[in-house]
Amino acid sequence: MKRFRLPALLLALLLVVAACGDDESDDGTTTAAPETTAGATTAAPDDGAVSQRDFRIVVVSHGQSSDPFWSVAANGVNDAAEDMGVEVQYQAPGTFDMVEMSQIIDAAVASAPDGLVVTIPDADALASAIEGAVSAGIPVISMNSGSDDFADLGVLVHVGQTEFEAGLIAGQRMAAEGVTKALCVNQEVGNVALDKRCEGFTQGLGGDVTVVPVDLADPTGSQESVAGALQANADVDGILTLGPTGALPTLNALEGSGQLGSIAFATFDLSPEVLQAIVDGDMLFAIDQAQYLQGYLPVVLLTKFLETGALPLGSVDRVILTGPQLVTADTAAAVISASEQGLR
């Protein structure tokens, strides 16, 4: 059964209509969209099926679709490809590896796609590959990470959240709960976006924050790392994890030490387990960046850009914000169904 995704479609269509309608001049006349020669569209079949467009878009992320977070983003990519009638290829390195990711982008550019979507977890490491795509005349949109760097690389628009500010909100919320000393559990140290979350969290909390590196591919080792940090910092009264792959081992570590519910605990990003923990009162909140939309919107926007030459400029400096959205006990139950369907 095809998943129900009307909210995402409506948002995408609103953005496209706002950006891609004919431009009206001061005298009331309109100018047609730029003529395009590539990507011819076949007529819609009589049965109402989506018209197929001869566009190929490559999506390269630093996160694997097997990761619970990135599987939702990949769902957005796949649904947009179906809705737009375009070919989309999702690619990622086997682990968080900027050398491999740069090579994947280079190979994608060499294959001459009509458009490219990238994440930018490390602008310095990926600059050459991304700028190579831009120099080759391939339109590029970034998603998820890179909100501070995308414009310098020639990327058209970024879809995601501003990471430092999201961490700042988390820290301020924790401070309001009386937290003064916290752990920031980071599953990808070196990912600039995640590092900025910890930095923002530290500033927002206004207290003492210790970064705890964990390996997202090793849940048992992650649990042990968090348990060790709790033993070494007996006066910790708050924990922020930067994703579900850090949140679930942390839940287990807190439960194993008998501190579940007594230490303020929150996370970035959603999973059914995270949402249930919020409902149960074991977590304060989660910061949702709507990664389904981060996968969905760039494909829609690139398709319309290839057809019309127009793009929305975004709400903040060409950043189309999908987050942060705070999910608390008041709203978590309503989000669980969408999360179970791979939409949140």
C-alpha positions in Angstrom: 0.0 0.0 0.0 1.3 3.4 -0.9 2.2 5.5 2.2 -0.1 8.5 2.9 2.1 11.6 2.5 -0.2 14.5 1.8 1.4 16.9 4.3 4.8 16.6 2.7 3.3 17.0 -0.8 1.3 20.0 0.2 4.4 21.7 1.7 6.5 20.9 -1.4 3.8 22.1 -3.7 3.4 25.4 -1.8 7.2 26.0 -2.1 7.2 25.2 -5.8 4.1 27.3 -6.5 5.7 30.2 -4.6 9.0 29.9 -6.5 8.0 28.6 -9.9 5.0 30.7 -10.9 5.5 33.1 -13.8 7.3 36.3 -12.6 5.2 39.4 -12.6 6.8 42.7 -13.4 5.9 46.1 -12.1 3.6 46.8 -15.1 1.6 43.6 -14.5 3.1 41.7 -17.4 4.5 38.2 -16.9 7.7 36.7 -18.2 7.7 33.0 -19.1 10.0 30.6 -17.3 13.3 29.9 -19.0 13.2 27.5 -21.9 14.6 24.1 -21.1 15.9 21.6 -23.6 16.7 18.6 -21.4 14.4 16.4 -19.4 11.4 16.2 -21.8 8.2 15.3 -20.0 5.9 12.5 -21.3 2.2 13.2 -21.3 0.3 12.0 -18.3 -1.4 8.6 -18.9 -5.2 8.6 -19.0 -5.3 6.6 -15.7 -3.9 9.6 -13.8 -0.4 8.2 -13.2 2.5 10.6 -12.7 4.1 12.0 -15.9 7.6 10.7 -16.3 10.4 13.2 -16.7 13.7 12.4 -18.3 15.8 13.7 -15.4 18.3 11.8 -13.3 19.2 13.1 -9.9 21.9 11.7 -7.6 21.7 12.0 -3.8 24.9 11.6 -1.9 24.6 11.6 1.9 27.1 10.9 4.7 24.5 8.6 6.3 23.6 5.1 5.3 20.0 4.3 4.5 20.2 1.4 7.0 20.6 4.0 9.8 17.1 4.6 11.4 17.5 8.4 10.8 18.7 8.1 7.2 16.2 5.4 6.3 13.5 8.1 6.8 15.4 10.6 4.7 15.8 7.9 2.0 12.0 7.3 2.2 11.6 11.0 1.4 14.0 10.8 -1.6 12.2 7.7 -3.0 8.7 9.2 -2.5 9.8 12.4 -4.3 11.2 10.4 -7.2 7.9 8.6 -7.6 5.8 11.8 -7.2 8.0 13.8 -9.6 8.4 10.9 -12.1 12.3 11.2 -12.1 15.1 8.7 -11.7 17.0 9.2 -8.4 20.0 7.3 -7.1 20.8 7.4 -3.4 24.4 6.8 -2.5 26.5 6.9 0.7 29.8 5.7 2.1 29.8 2.5 4.1 30.8 4.5 7.3 31.2 8.1 8.2 34.2 8.6 5.8 34.7 11.9 4.1 37.4 10.6 1.7 35.0 7.9 0.4 32.1 10.4 0.3 34.2 12.8 -1.8 35.0 10.0 -4.2 31.3 9.1 -4.5 30.5 12.7 -5.4 33.3 12.8 -7.9 32.0 9.6 -9.5 28.5 11.0 -9.5 29.7 14.2 -11.3 31.5 12.1 -13.9 28.2 10.3 -14.7 26.8 13.7 -15.7 23.5 13.7 -13.7 20.9 16.4 -14.3 21.0 17.4 -10.6 22.9 16.6 -7.4 21.8 16.6 -3.7 24.5 16.4 -1.1 25.0 16.6 2.6 27.9 18.7 3.8 29.1 17.4 7.2 32.7 18.6 6.5 32.9 21.5 4.0 36.7 21.5 3.9 36.8 17.8 3.0 34.1 17.9 0.4 34.7 21.4 -1.1 36.7 20.2 -4.1 34.1 17.5 -5.1 31.1 19.8 -4.7 32.8 22.7 -6.5 33.6 20.3 -9.2 29.9 19.5 -9.7 29.1 23.2 -9.8 31.9 23.9 -12.3 30.5 21.1 -14.5 27.2 22.9 -14.7 25.3 20.5 -12.5 22.8 22.2 -10.2 23.4 21.3 -6.5 21.2 21.5 -3.5 22.4 20.5 0.0 20.3 18.9 2.7 20.7 18.1 6.4 24.2 19.4 7.1 26.0 22.4 5.7 23.7 25.3 6.5 26.7 27.5 7.3 28.9 26.5 4.3 26.7 25.6 1.3 26.6 29.1 -0.3 30.4 29.4 -0.4 30.5 26.2 -2.4 28.1 27.4 -5.1 25.2 25.3 -3.8 21.8 26.8 -4.8 19.7 26.2 -1.6 20.0 24.3 1.6 17.2 22.2 3.1 17.5 21.5 6.9 18.0 23.2 10.2 20.7 25.6 11.5 22.6 23.3 13.9 24.1 25.7 16.4 20.7 27.3 17.0 19.0 23.9 17.4 21.6 23.0 20.1 21.1 26.4 21.7 17.4 25.7 22.0 18.1 22.3 23.6 20.5 23.9 26.1 18.0 26.6 27.0 15.3 24.0 27.6 17.6 21.9 29.8 18.6 25.0 31.8 15.0 25.7 32.4 14.7 22.3 34.0 17.5 23.2 36.4 20.3 21.2 34.6 23.8 22.6 35.3 26.2 19.8 34.3 25.5 17.6 31.2 26.8 15.1 28.8 26.6 15.7 25.0 26.7 12.2 23.4 28.0 12.5 19.8 27.8 9.5 17.5 29.9 11.2 14.7 32.6 13.3 16.2 34.1 15.3 13.2 30.7 15.8 11.7 30.7 19.6 11.8 26.9 19.7 12.1 26.9 17.5 15.2 29.8 19.4 16.7 27.9 22.6 16.3 24.9 21.1 18.2 27.1 20.4 21.2 28.5 23.9 21.0 25.1 25.4 20.9 23.9 23.2 23.7 26.9 24.3 25.8 26.1 28.0 25.3 22.3 27.5 25.8 22.9 25.5 29.0 25.4 28.0 30.4 26.9 25.2 32.5 29.4 22.4 32.2 29.1 20.1 29.2 31.3 17.0 28.5 31.3 15.5 25.0 31.0 11.7 25.0 32.1 10.2 21.6 30.2 6.9 20.7 30.2 4.7 17.6 26.8 4.6 15.9 27.7 1.1 14.5 28.4 -0.3 18.0 25.3 0.0 20.3 26.9 -2.1 23.1 30.1 -0.1 23.1 28.1 3.1 23.0 26.1 2.0 26.1 29.3 1.2 27.9 30.8 4.6 27.0 27.8 6.4 28.4 27.8 4.3 31.5 31.5 5.0 32.0 30.9 8.8 31.5 28.1 8.7 34.1 30.4 7.0 36.6 33.2 9.5 36.0 30.8 12.4 36.3 28.7 11.6 39.3 27.1 15.0 39.5 25.8 15.0 35.9 22.1 16.0 35.9 21.4 16.1 32.2 22.2 14.3 29.0 21.7 15.3 25.3 22.2 12.8 22.6 22.5 13.9 19.0 20.5 11.1 17.4 18.5 7.9 18.0 21.7 5.8 17.5 23.0 7.5 20.6 19.7 7.8 22.4 18.8 4.2 22.7 22.2 3.0 24.2 21.9 6.0 26.6 18.4 4.9 27.6 19.9 1.4 28.4 22.8 2.9 30.3 20.5 5.0 32.4 18.2 2.1 33.1 21.2 -0.1 34.0 22.5 2.4 36.5 19.1 3.0 38.0 19.1 6.7 36.9 16.4 6.6 34.3 14.0 9.3 35.1 16.3 11.0 37.6 18.6 12.6 35.0 17.1 15.0 32.5 17.4 13.4 29.1 16.7 14.6 25.6 17.8 13.9 22.1 17.9 15.1 18.6 15.8 13.3 16.0 13.0 10.8 16.3 12.4 7.0 16.4 9.4 5.0 17.7 11.5 4.1 20.7 12.4 7.7 21.4 8.8 8.8 21.1 7.7 6.1 23.5 10.3 7.1 26.0 8.9 10.7 25.9 5.4 9.4 26.4 6.6 7.3 29.3 8.3 10.2 30.9 11.8 8.8 30.5 12.9 11.6 28.2 12.0 15.3 28.3 11.9 16.0 24.6 13.3 15.4 21.1 14.3 17.9 18.5 12.9 16.9 15.2 14.4 18.3 12.0 11.9 16.4 9.7 14.5 14.4 7.8 11.8 13.0 5.5 11.3 16.5 4.1 15.1 16.9 3.9 15.1 14.0 1.5 11.8 14.9 -0.3 12.1 18.6 -0.9 15.5 18.8 -2.7 14.3 16.3 -5.3 11.1 18.3 -5.9 13.0 21.6 -6.0 15.6 20.3 -8.4 13.0 18.8 -10.7 11.1 22.1 -10.9 14.4 24.0 -11.3 15.4 21.9 -14.2 11.9 22.5 -15.8 11.6 26.2 -15.0 14.9 27.7 -13.8 13.2 29.0 -10.6 13.9 28.1 -6.9 12.6 29.4 -3.6 15.3 31.4 -1.8 14.4 30.0 1.6 13.3 31.7 4.8 16.8 32.5 6.2 19.7 33.2 3.8 18.6 30.5 1.2 18.0 27.9 3.9 14.7 26.2 3.8 14.1 25.3 7.4 12.6 21.9 8.3 13.5 22.3 12.0 14.0 22.4 14.8 10.6 21.3 16.0 10.3 20.3 19.7 8.5 17.1 20.4 7.4 16.8 24.0 5.1 14.5 26.1 2.1 16.7 24.8 2.8 15.9 21.2 4.8 12.6 21.1 1.9 10.2 21.0 0.5 11.9 17.9 3.8 11.6 16.1 4.4 7.9 16.8 2.2 6.7 13.9 4.1 8.8 11.4 7.4 7.6 12.8 6.3 4.0 12.5 5.5 4.6 8.8 8.9 6.1 8.2 7.6 9.6 7.7 9.0 11.3 10.9 
